[in-house]
Amino acid sequence: MKNQDFRQSFEQWAATGCNQLLDTIPEGSGICRTVGVPPEKYNVGFVSVGGGSYKKEGVSGNWYTSDQQFELAKTEARITGPCIYERLTFDQDSPFLNCHCLPDELNQAIYQDRDLPTGCFDKSYIIEEVASNYLDSNSYSGVYFPSRRGNGGILVFNPNQVSITPIYTGEAPPPAD
């Protein structure tokens, strides 16, 4: 589906269904992230402004996965050099836009763009842009998308605006629970 057709379909759905995207990630839920920086450049509060992975260039935020084994994080990040592994938990219930709640046709259109050399995240940007026309920006803290490269989901948010606690950081994944 072309981006213009996607925007039109999503806008039509959002006019009456956008509230269906609002969801909450409960306090204590775990998330994982791989940070593609060498250890000497890493800090726990690292916030990316790089584009891709479901957010535009220059937007402050990080992306996390629901996969506690880091396989999805590795698949999504495609990190080729050293990295740091983080496991974190939410300190409070946190509201998010849950794109799993989109009609299947729209989610499939997002997924179909996974291998495009350019524009592969445009539909994700459209979701955030259009949703902001229908929902108060204070009613959600980020967006949860189905992964395009593996089983699970990707959560995009700025950790400076969501209360989280690191429970593990290291140069290798934590031992299995």
N, C-alpha and C positions, 0 to 999 in steps of 0.2 A: 504494500500500500504506500503510495507516495505521501510525503510529509504533509502536503496541502490537504489531501483526502483524509489523512489521519487526524489533522487538526480539526477539520470540519466534523468528523465523526465523534471525536472526543468532546468538542464543544457542545454538540447536540446532546450527548449523554450527560455531560457535566451540568447542564442547565437544570436537570431534575435529580441527577444521581450522584453529584460530587460528594455529598455528605456520607455516602456509602464507603468512601475511601478512608474516612477517619477511623483510626484504630489505635489501640494502646499496647505498648510493650510493657509488660509488668515489671515492677521493681524486682531486682535480683536476676533478671534474664541475662544470659551470657552472650557475648559477641566476640569475634576475633578480627584481627587485622594484621596484615604484613606491611611493614613500612620499608620502602625501598631506599634506605640510606645506610651508609656504613655506621658501625657502632659509635664512632667518635663524633658523628654529626647528629645522633639521635637524642631526642628528649621526649619525655612522656607526654608533654603537651603539644607535640608536633601536629600542626594543622596544615594540610596541603592547599595550595591555590592552583595546582595543576589541573588541566582539563582532562576529560575522558572519564571513564568509570562512572558514568551517569551524572557528571556535573561539568558545568562550563568552566573554561579557563578563567582564572581570576576570582572564582567563588571560593570563599573560605569554607572548607569542610573536608571530612574524611569519609571513606567508605569502609564498611565493616561487613562481615558475613555471619550468617547464622550457623555455619559449620564449625563445630568446636575442634575439628581435626586439622584445620588449616588447608585442606585440599582445595576447597572452593576459593579461598583467599589467594592461594598460589595460582590457580587457574585464571582468576580474574585479573590479578596484578601483572602477571607475566614478567615478574622480576627476574633479571638476568644476573645481577650482582649480589652483593651482601644485603641482608635485610634483618630487620628486627621483628620478632613475633610478639604480639600483644594478645592477652585475653583479659577482657573487662566485663564488669557487670553494671547494670543500671541501678542507681541509688534511689530511684523513685519511678513511679509509673510515668511513662513518657508517650505523649500522643504523636502519631505519625500518619502519613498518607500511605496506605497499604495498597499497592498496585495489583496485588493478587485479587483484589476486589473488582478490578476492571472487567468489563465484558471480555470473553475469550478472544473475540475478533481483534480487540485493541492490543491485548497482551501478545497475541501471535504476531501482530504487525511490528511490535517492538522487538520481539525475538528474531524475526526475519532479517533484521538489520545487523545482526551480530558480526558478520564478516565483511561488511562494507569497508573499503579503505578510508573513506571520509563520510562524515554525516551519520556515523553509526549510533550516535547518542541523541540525535535531533529529536526523536519522538519522546525520549525521556525529558528533554528540556521543555517540550510542548506540554507535557503533563503538569510540570511544576508551574509553568507560566499561566496556563489556562485555569488550573485549580486555584491559583491566587486571585482570580477574578470572582470566584464563587465562595471561597472560604476565607475567614479571617486568618491572617498569617500567624497570629498568636495561638490558633487552635491546633497547630502541629509543629513538630520540631525537626522534621526531616521526612525522607521518603524511603519506603521499602519496595524494591523492585525484584521481580523474579530474575535470577541469574540468566545470562545469555550463554554462559560457557560451562555450566555445571548444574547439579541439583542443589537447590537451596535459594536463598535470597541475599540481596545486597541492600544494606541500610546506609543511606547517605545523610550525614548531619555534621554540624560543627560541635565538637566536644566542649567548646567554651560556652555553649548555650544549653547543654544537656548534662546533668550530673551523672558521672560515671566514675567507677573506681577500678584502676588497674589491679588485677590479681596475679598477673604474670607478665614479665617482659624478659626477653632473652634473645640470643643469637641463634637458638634452635627452638623448635616447638616444645612446649611443656610436655612432661610425661603424661601418658594417657591416664585418665581418672580411673 
